[in-house]
Every structure is written in C-alpha cells, then in structure tokens.
Amino acid sequence: MWRLPLWFAVFGSLIAVLGSGFGDIGFKRSSTDTCDGATSFTVRYYGPSWGQLLTIAVVGAVLGALIGGAAHLAGVRMTTAGGNRVGRVVTAGLLGVVLGLIPVWVLLADALTGMQAGYSVAVETVSLLTLYAVSAVLAYGAALLFVWSILRVTGDEVARRTARRVAFLLPVGGIAATASGVGTAWLYDFSTRPYTVVASVLVVALVLSATFTAARIWALGGNGPAESLG
C-alpha cells in the first residue's frame, strides 16, 4: 500500500523543485547597474532560497503522496515483473557515486564557505583535472561495489551480470549526466544561487538513475521473477 504513495511523493517533490525555477531562466538582460559612470549589463536571477526550496519539496511530496494514496484507494496498483530490485540498484548506485565524489564535495565546500563577495577561488588546472579524474574513478568503483554488494546480500541471481552491465553503461551515463548538469547550470548562467545548485544536482541524479535502471533491465533480459520494484 505504501509504495504507490511513496513513488508519487518522490515524483511530486522533484516536479515541484524543478518547476519552481523554470520561469527564472534569464532570457533578458538588465542594465540597471552602473560602474564608474558606465553601464554594466548583468543577468539577474531571483528564485527560491534554501528554506523556500525545502518548503516547496515538502509540499510537493505531500501532494504527491496524497495523489498516490487516492490512486491506491481507487484501485491503481504497481504491477511490474518481480524481483527486479530496480529501486535497490538505483539507490546503491547513487550512494556509491556520492561517496566516490567526496573529494569534489570537500573542495566545493571549502571554496564556497570561504568565498566572499567580489572574490574568486583559483585552482590550478592540472590539480583540478586530477581531482576530477580520481573522483570519477572512485565514484565508478564505489557504484559497482555497492550495486554488486546489495544484490549479493539479497541473494539476487544476476548480481554479477548486473554489475557487468553497470560497468559498461555507467561511463556513458556519467558523460551524459555531466553534460546535462552543465547544461542546466548554463541555463542559469552558472550562478551559485540555491536553485541552480539543486536543479543541476537533480538532473544529474535523474540521468544516473536512468542509467542504473537501464543496466538492471538489460541484466534481467526482460525475464525477472514476479514482484514489484524495490
């Protein structure tokens, strides 16, 4: 009974957060700023703060759960081939990616917490690329390990095959996720305001989730046993 409201809650939260800043894409430029007597053209973005984004996410989740609950009472059911464990694969894969990217999170946190208005943080190109490369390898390895481990612990029959499929698709999915995240940030002029950060992360997570889902379905070959997602 709880699965349908849960999935609707997650979906409602994502739609609410992403939709909250969709109309905030800066198609127009403002010429209201002046500097030394000259006019500087800047793109101004306004949008939800961190607190507002949290409220929007909660409201979206509640509405989604209510819709899912109403759908369940109306007789709607999730019917999928059983033993797919797609939810577990996606969760384990994303957790592995997050843990593998810890070096990047640490660098970003250090840079953003120490940043003041009018200042920027300079990092050598070689050092930055090396950090990204190491983090990508760690994220790749951690995702494979987590996916294989969770399936192995639950006695899944195609745990090894799933890990191999993830190993094949994840590099492609990683490139697509990176491009999607950069594209989302580009739409908002790479600003550091809350919505740009949240939207970019969510888009990357969605693309990676689709990658893990595709790998699992490929591993099952469309012949999974009869139970629902999760």
C-alpha positions in Angstrom: 0.0 0.0 0.0 2.8 2.4 0.8 4.8 2.0 -2.4 2.5 3.9 -4.7 2.2 7.0 -2.4 6.0 6.9 -1.8 6.8 6.9 -5.5 4.2 9.7 -6.1 5.7 11.7 -3.2 9.2 11.4 -4.7 7.9 12.4 -8.1 5.9 15.2 -6.7 8.8 16.6 -4.8 11.1 16.5 -7.9 8.5 18.2 -10.1 7.8 20.9 -7.5 11.5 21.7 -7.0 12.4 21.7 -10.7 9.3 23.6 -11.7 9.9 26.3 -9.0 12.7 27.9 -11.0 11.8 27.0 -14.6 10.5 30.5 -15.4 13.6 32.0 -13.8 15.8 31.3 -16.8 17.5 34.6 -17.7 16.4 35.3 -21.3 16.6 39.1 -20.7 19.4 41.3 -19.5 19.2 44.1 -17.0 21.1 47.4 -17.5 20.4 48.9 -14.1 23.9 48.6 -12.7 26.5 51.3 -13.2 30.2 51.2 -12.6 32.5 54.3 -12.9 29.8 56.1 -14.9 29.4 53.3 -17.4 26.6 50.9 -17.7 27.3 47.2 -17.0 24.9 44.6 -18.4 24.3 41.8 -15.9 21.9 38.8 -15.9 19.9 38.9 -12.6 18.4 35.8 -11.2 15.9 35.6 -8.4 14.4 32.4 -7.1 13.7 30.2 -4.1 16.1 30.3 -1.2 17.3 27.1 0.6 14.4 27.4 3.0 11.9 28.0 0.3 13.2 25.1 -1.7 12.8 22.8 1.3 9.2 24.0 1.8 8.5 23.5 -1.9 9.9 20.0 -1.8 7.9 19.1 1.3 4.7 20.5 -0.2 5.3 18.6 -3.5 6.0 15.4 -1.6 2.8 15.7 0.5 0.6 16.4 -2.6 2.2 13.6 -4.4 1.6 11.2 -1.5 -2.0 12.3 -1.3 -2.5 11.7 -5.0 -0.8 8.3 -4.8 -2.9 7.4 -1.8 -6.1 8.4 -3.6 -4.9 6.4 -6.6 -4.4 3.3 -4.4 -7.8 3.6 -2.9 -9.2 3.9 -6.4 -7.7 0.6 -7.3 -4.5 1.6 -9.0 -1.6 -0.8 -8.4 2.1 -1.0 -9.3 2.4 -4.2 -11.4 5.9 -5.0 -12.6 7.9 -8.1 -13.2 9.1 -9.3 -9.8 12.5 -9.5 -8.2 13.6 -6.6 -10.4 15.0 -4.7 -7.4 15.5 -1.7 -9.6 15.0 0.6 -6.6 17.8 -1.1 -4.7 20.1 -0.9 -7.7 19.5 2.8 -8.3 19.8 3.6 -4.6 23.0 1.7 -4.2 24.5 3.1 -7.4 23.7 6.7 -6.5 25.1 6.2 -3.0 28.3 4.8 -4.4 28.6 7.8 -6.8 28.1 10.3 -3.9 30.7 8.6 -1.7 33.2 8.4 -4.6 32.8 12.1 -5.2 33.6 13.1 -1.7 37.0 14.8 -2.7 35.0 17.1 -5.0 32.4 17.8 -2.3 35.2 18.7 0.1 36.8 21.1 -2.4 33.5 22.8 -3.3 32.5 23.1 0.4 35.9 24.7 1.3 35.7 27.1 -1.7 32.1 28.2 -1.1 32.3 28.6 2.7 35.4 30.8 2.3 34.1 32.8 -0.6 33.2 36.5 -0.1 31.5 38.9 -2.4 33.9 40.2 -5.0 36.4 37.3 -4.5 37.1 34.2 -6.5 38.9 31.0 -5.8 41.8 30.0 -8.1 42.7 26.3 -8.6 45.5 25.0 -10.9 44.1 23.3 -14.0 46.2 20.2 -13.5 45.3 19.9 -9.9 41.6 20.3 -10.7 41.6 17.8 -13.6 43.5 15.3 -11.4 40.9 15.7 -8.6 38.1 15.2 -11.1 39.7 12.1 -12.6 40.4 10.5 -9.2 36.9 11.3 -8.0 35.4 9.8 -11.2 37.3 6.6 -10.8 36.3 6.3 -7.1 32.7 7.0 -7.9 32.8 4.4 -10.7 34.3 1.8 -8.4 32.1 2.5 -5.5 28.9 2.4 -7.6 29.9 -1.0 -8.9 30.8 -2.3 -5.5 27.6 -1.1 -3.9 25.3 -2.4 -6.6 27.0 -5.8 -6.5 27.0 -6.0 -2.7 23.3 -5.1 -2.2 22.3 -7.7 -4.8 24.6 -10.3 -3.4 23.4 -9.8 0.2 19.7 -10.2 -1.0 20.6 -13.4 -2.9 20.0 -12.0 -6.4 20.7 -14.5 -9.1 22.0 -12.0 -11.6 24.1 -9.8 -9.2 27.3 -10.3 -11.2 25.6 -9.8 -14.5 24.1 -6.6 -13.3 27.4 -5.3 -12.1 28.9 -6.0 -15.5 26.1 -4.1 -17.2 26.6 -1.2 -14.9 30.3 -1.3 -15.6 29.5 -1.0 -19.3 26.8 1.7 -19.2 28.0 3.9 -16.3 30.8 5.7 -18.2 28.3 6.6 -20.9 25.7 7.6 -18.3 28.3 9.6 -16.4 29.2 11.6 -19.5 25.5 12.2 -20.3 24.8 13.2 -16.6 27.8 15.6 -16.6 26.7 17.2 -19.9 23.1 17.5 -18.6 24.2 19.1 -15.3 26.5 21.6 -17.0 23.7 22.4 -19.5 21.3 23.1 -16.6 23.8 25.3 -14.9 24.4 27.1 -18.2 20.7 28.0 -18.4 21.1 29.9 -15.2 24.5 31.5 -16.2 26.4 29.2 -13.8 25.2 31.2 -10.8 25.7 29.8 -7.3 22.2 30.5 -6.1 20.3 27.6 -4.4 18.0 26.7 -7.3 20.9 26.4 -9.8 22.8 24.1 -7.5 19.7 21.9 -6.6 18.4 21.7 -10.2 21.8 20.7 -11.6 22.3 18.0 -9.0 18.7 16.7 -9.5 19.2 16.5 -13.3 22.5 14.6 -12.8 20.8 12.2 -10.4 17.9 11.6 -12.8 20.3 10.7 -15.7 22.3 8.4 -13.5 19.2 6.8 -12.1 18.1 6.1 -15.7 21.5 4.6 -16.4 21.3 2.2 -13.4 17.7 1.3 -14.3 18.7 0.5 -17.9 21.7 -1.6 -16.7 19.4 -3.6 -14.4 16.7 -4.2 -17.1 19.4 -5.2 -19.5 20.9 -7.7 -16.9 17.4 -9.2 -16.4 16.9 -9.6 -20.0 13.2 -8.9 -19.5 12.7 -12.2 -17.6 12.7 -11.1 -14.0 10.5 -13.0 -11.4 7.2 -11.6 -10.2 7.4 -8.9 -7.5 7.5 -5.2 -7.6 10.2 -2.6 -7.7 12.4 -2.0 -4.7 
